[in-house]
Amino acid sequence: MKAKQGDTCACPNCTCKLGEHSVVRHGKHYCCEGCAKHHEHGEACVMAGCQCAKGTHG
């Protein structure tokens, strides 16, 4: 399935929509590199106000 701009990010707890800088990893579509890597180094989501990275490594 090909993602379209406006679809929701595949990151758990992220409700951001895919934009022009979306990332594909392992066949899933993410809104940013941080989400695509499941915030492995604590990277925040690039979307303003999104808190999906909180609690990922706690």
C-alpha positions as CSV (number, residue, x, y, z in Angstrom):
1,M,0.0,0.0,0.0
2,K,1.4,3.4,-1.0
3,A,1.0,6.1,1.6
4,K,-0.5,9.4,0.7
5,Q,0.3,12.8,2.0
6,G,-2.2,13.3,4.9
7,D,-2.2,9.7,6.1
8,T,-1.3,9.1,9.8
9,C,2.2,8.3,11.0
10,A,2.9,4.6,11.9
11,C,4.7,5.6,15.1
12,P,2.7,4.4,18.2
13,N,1.1,7.3,20.0
14,C,1.8,9.7,17.1
15,T,-1.3,11.2,15.4
16,C,0.7,13.4,13.0
17,K,-0.1,13.3,9.3
18,L,2.4,12.4,6.7
19,G,3.9,15.3,4.9
20,E,6.4,16.0,2.1
21,H,9.3,14.8,4.4
22,S,7.8,11.5,5.4
23,V,10.1,8.5,5.8
24,V,9.5,4.9,4.8
25,R,11.1,2.2,7.0
26,H,10.4,-1.5,6.9
27,G,7.3,-0.9,4.7
28,K,5.7,1.5,7.2
29,H,5.3,5.3,6.7
30,Y,6.4,7.8,9.3
31,C,6.1,11.6,9.6
32,C,9.8,12.0,10.4
33,E,13.1,10.2,10.9
34,G,12.7,10.2,14.7
35,C,9.4,8.3,14.5
36,A,10.9,6.0,11.8
37,K,13.6,5.0,14.2
38,H,11.2,4.7,17.1
39,H,13.0,7.5,19.0
40,E,15.9,5.1,19.7
41,H,18.1,8.0,20.9
42,G,15.3,10.1,22.4
43,E,14.7,12.2,19.3
44,A,11.5,14.2,19.5
45,C,8.9,14.1,16.8
46,V,9.6,17.1,14.4
47,M,5.9,18.0,14.4
48,A,5.2,20.9,16.7
49,G,3.5,19.9,19.9
50,C,3.6,16.2,19.3
51,Q,4.6,14.2,22.4
52,C,4.8,10.7,20.9
53,A,8.5,10.3,21.9
54,K,7.7,10.8,25.6
55,G,7.7,7.5,27.5
56,T,9.3,5.6,24.6
57,H,12.4,4.8,26.7
58,G,11.3,5.1,30.3
